[in-house]
Amino acid sequence: MPKLAVVYLSTTGNTKLMADAIADGARSRNVDVEIKSFYDWKPEEAAAADAIAIGSSTFHYTMLPPIEKFVDKLLKAVANGKDGAAFGSYGWSGEAPTMIAEKMRIGGMNLLDPVLRVQYRPNEKDLKECNRLGKDLAEKIKN
Ligand SMILES: Cc1cc2nc3c(=O)[nH]c(=O)nc-3n(C[C@H](O)[C@H](O)[C@H](O)COP(=O)(O)O)c2cc1C
């Protein structure tokens, strides 16, 4: 079965809610989904999935160094043309998801639109969009 890896950094659970909704969306389209905090993923292990969604909240107008290091390691291990998505909750500037998306593009991944950014805690509508993104990722890797 094709596999989606969902990786997130979330300090108060906002980005995790997005990650959970992406995972649920993909599962509803019958792909294998593994979802974990980046602390619990080995970058090479996530890189081996058929598609990878990476989410992070924004701190001090950027992504935190540990998730940046994780993404860089993952991209060294990933095959060109693999499908990916970037997402994250933010407060006022929201750079992290855009930075992750840019790194994925430069790293040779095929990035799905949209880069999903949600201000603070995702609402019902935001979670539906996350769910949709999960379904889109699943359809991509099933084809
Ligand atoms: C110390 C600190 C610094 C932050 N800096 C930013 C920032 O520069 N830009 C921004 O958009 N949000 C910033 N935020 C807001 C968080 O990104 C926001 O609370 C987000 O919803 C947290 O999501 P999480 O629970 O997934 O970590 C900051 C929050 C804290 C506590």
The ligand as an SDF file (V2000), in Angstrom:
LIG
                    3D

 31 33  0  0  0  0  0  0  0  0999 V2000
    7.8890   32.6960   21.8390 C   0  0  0  0  0  0  0  0  0  0  0  0
    6.9440   32.6750   20.6600 C   0  0  0  0  0  0  0  0  0  0  0  0
    7.3420   33.2630   19.4790 C   0  0  0  0  0  0  0  0  0  0  0  0
    6.4640   33.2590   18.3650 C   0  0  0  0  0  0  0  0  0  0  0  0
    6.8780   33.8770   17.2040 N   0  0  0  0  0  0  0  0  0  0  0  0
    6.0200   33.9080   16.1450 C   0  0  0  0  0  0  0  0  0  0  0  0
    6.4040   34.5690   14.9390 C   0  0  0  0  0  0  0  0  0  0  0  0
    7.4900   35.1160   14.7980 O   0  0  0  0  0  0  0  0  0  0  0  0
    5.5110   34.5870   13.9140 N   0  0  0  0  0  0  0  0  0  0  0  0
    4.2840   33.9920   13.9890 C   0  0  0  0  0  0  0  0  0  0  0  0
    3.5410   34.0010   13.0250 O   0  0  0  0  0  0  0  0  0  0  0  0
    3.8890   33.3810   15.1290 N   0  0  0  0  0  0  0  0  0  0  0  0
    4.7230   33.3110   16.2000 C   0  0  0  0  0  0  0  0  0  0  0  0
    4.3360   32.6790   17.3580 N   0  0  0  0  0  0  0  0  0  0  0  0
    2.9800   32.0940   17.4320 C   0  0  0  0  0  0  0  0  0  0  0  0
    2.9060   30.5940   17.1780 C   0  0  0  0  0  0  0  0  0  0  0  0
    3.3910   30.2650   15.8990 O   0  0  0  0  0  0  0  0  0  0  0  0
    1.4290   30.1920   17.3190 C   0  0  0  0  0  0  0  0  0  0  0  0
    1.0550   30.3000   18.6810 O   0  0  0  0  0  0  0  0  0  0  0  0
    1.0930   28.7980   16.8110 C   0  0  0  0  0  0  0  0  0  0  0  0
   -0.3070   28.6330   16.8070 O   0  0  0  0  0  0  0  0  0  0  0  0
    1.7000   27.6980   17.6550 C   0  0  0  0  0  0  0  0  0  0  0  0
    1.3580   26.4600   17.0510 O   0  0  0  0  0  0  0  0  0  0  0  0
    1.7660   25.0580   17.6780 P   0  0  0  0  0  0  0  0  0  0  0  0
    0.8780   24.8110   18.8620 O   0  0  0  0  0  0  0  0  0  0  0  0
    1.5240   24.0620   16.6170 O   0  0  0  0  0  0  0  0  0  0  0  0
    3.2170   25.1340   18.0450 O   0  0  0  0  0  0  0  0  0  0  0  0
    5.1800   32.6720   18.4640 C   0  0  0  0  0  0  0  0  0  0  0  0
    4.7970   32.0720   19.6760 C   0  0  0  0  0  0  0  0  0  0  0  0
    5.6650   32.0620   20.7670 C   0  0  0  0  0  0  0  0  0  0  0  0
    5.2120   31.4100   22.0450 C   0  0  0  0  0  0  0  0  0  0  0  0
  1  2  1  0
  2  3  1  0
  2 30  2  0
  3  4  2  0
  4  5  1  0
  4 28  1  0
  5  6  2  0
  6  7  1  0
  6 13  1  0
  7  8  2  0
  7  9  1  0
  9 10  1  0
 10 11  2  0
 10 12  1  0
 12 13  2  0
 13 14  1  0
 14 15  1  0
 14 28  1  0
 15 16  1  0
 16 17  1  0
 16 18  1  0
 18 19  1  0
 18 20  1  0
 20 21  1  0
 20 22  1  0
 22 23  1  0
 23 24  1  0
 24 25  2  0
 24 26  1  0
 24 27  1  0
 28 29  2  0
 29 30  1  0
 30 31  1  0
M  END
$$$$
